[in-house]
Amino acid sequence: MDSPALLAIAALVIGATAIGLVIRARSGRVVVADRSGAADARLAVAGADVTLLQLSSPVCSACAVMRRVSEELVAGEEGLARRELDVTEHPDIASAHGVLSTPTTLLVDAAGLVRGRIVGAAKPAEVREAVQSVRESIGASA
């Protein structure tokens, strides 16, 4: 093998590693106080002060992880609900909220205002902390 071919292979390996590191760093990223767009009552579950709205896709393996995390949290916390929508069936909602990857979980208040987002599969403690921050921001704005 000649030198240019080895350099090309090395560049590909380095590039793929860099892309993988960026993807890993962005996964599970939590942003509170997102407030993207106007309130949309269709997003919230009636009777819940905070809804975890997970936007998923049929081929998303991380969606199953995030589904389990959110189901566990909802089972243990009053006033917290979850919904899951398939982005292929609801592209208008995905587009309106700038969803570029799945899973993306929107933290929605009772009025349907997006108060935060989680991109990728997050740890239970991170989701619990995000829900608490949203609840505090709801209390502060009430």
C-alpha positions in Angstrom: 0.0 0.0 0.0 1.4 3.4 -0.9 1.6 6.5 1.3 -1.4 8.5 -0.1 -3.7 5.5 0.5 -2.5 5.2 4.1 -3.0 8.9 4.7 -6.5 8.7 3.3 -7.4 5.8 5.6 -5.9 7.6 8.6 -7.9 10.7 7.7 -11.1 8.7 7.5 -10.5 7.0 10.8 -9.8 10.4 12.5 -12.8 12.0 10.9 -15.2 9.2 11.9 -13.8 9.3 15.5 -14.4 13.1 15.7 -18.0 12.7 14.4 -18.7 9.9 16.9 -17.4 12.1 19.8 -19.6 15.0 18.8 -22.6 12.8 18.5 -21.9 11.2 21.9 -21.4 14.7 23.5 -24.8 15.9 22.2 -26.7 12.8 23.2 -28.8 13.2 26.4 -28.4 17.0 26.3 -31.0 18.8 28.5 -32.1 22.4 27.8 -34.6 24.0 30.2 -36.5 27.2 29.4 -36.6 26.4 25.7 -40.1 28.0 25.2 -40.0 27.4 21.5 -43.2 28.7 19.7 -46.6 29.4 21.0 -48.6 27.3 23.4 -50.2 24.3 21.8 -52.7 22.5 24.0 -52.5 19.3 21.9 -49.0 18.7 23.3 -50.0 18.5 27.0 -51.8 15.6 28.7 -54.9 16.8 30.5 -54.5 17.0 34.2 -50.7 17.0 34.3 -48.6 20.0 35.3 -45.7 18.7 33.2 -45.9 16.4 30.2 -42.9 14.6 28.8 -43.7 14.5 25.1 -41.3 12.1 23.4 -40.9 12.5 19.6 -39.7 9.1 18.3 -39.2 7.2 15.1 -39.7 3.5 14.3 -36.0 2.8 13.8 -34.8 4.6 16.9 -33.0 2.3 19.4 -32.4 5.2 21.9 -36.2 5.9 21.9 -36.8 2.6 23.8 -34.3 3.7 26.5 -35.9 7.1 26.9 -39.4 5.5 26.9 -38.4 3.3 29.9 -36.8 6.3 31.7 -39.9 8.5 31.3 -42.3 5.7 32.2 -40.4 5.0 35.4 -40.5 8.7 36.3 -44.2 9.1 35.5 -45.1 6.1 37.6 -43.4 7.7 40.6 -44.4 11.3 40.4 -47.9 12.8 40.7 -48.7 15.5 38.1 -46.2 14.2 35.6 -47.5 12.5 32.4 -45.9 11.2 29.2 -46.9 11.0 25.6 -45.1 9.6 22.6 -45.6 10.7 19.0 -44.0 9.2 15.9 -42.3 11.9 13.9 -43.3 10.1 10.7 -47.0 10.5 11.6 -46.6 14.0 13.0 -44.0 15.9 10.9 -45.8 19.2 11.5 -45.1 19.0 15.3 -41.5 17.9 14.7 -41.0 20.7 12.3 -42.7 23.3 14.5 -40.4 22.5 17.4 -37.1 22.1 15.4 -36.7 18.3 16.1 -33.7 17.1 14.1 -33.1 13.8 15.8 -35.0 11.2 17.8 -35.6 10.8 20.6 -36.3 14.4 21.4 -38.4 14.9 24.5 -40.2 18.1 25.0 -41.1 19.2 28.5 -44.5 20.8 28.2 -46.6 22.7 30.8 -50.3 22.3 31.3 -51.1 25.1 28.8 -49.0 23.4 26.0 -46.0 25.7 26.2 -42.7 24.0 25.6 -40.5 24.7 28.7 -37.5 22.5 27.8 -36.2 19.7 25.7 -34.0 16.6 26.0 -32.2 15.5 22.9 -31.2 11.8 23.0 -31.6 9.3 25.8 -30.9 11.0 29.2 -30.3 9.5 32.6 -33.3 9.4 35.0 -31.6 11.9 37.4 -31.1 14.3 34.5 -34.8 14.0 33.5 -36.0 14.4 37.1 -33.8 17.5 37.5 -35.2 19.0 34.2 -38.8 18.3 35.4 -38.1 20.0 38.7 -36.6 23.0 36.9 -39.7 23.3 34.7 -41.9 23.1 37.8 -39.9 25.8 39.4 -40.2 28.0 36.3 -43.9 27.4 36.2 -44.2 28.5 39.8 -42.1 31.6 39.3 -44.2 32.7 36.3 -47.6 32.0 37.9 
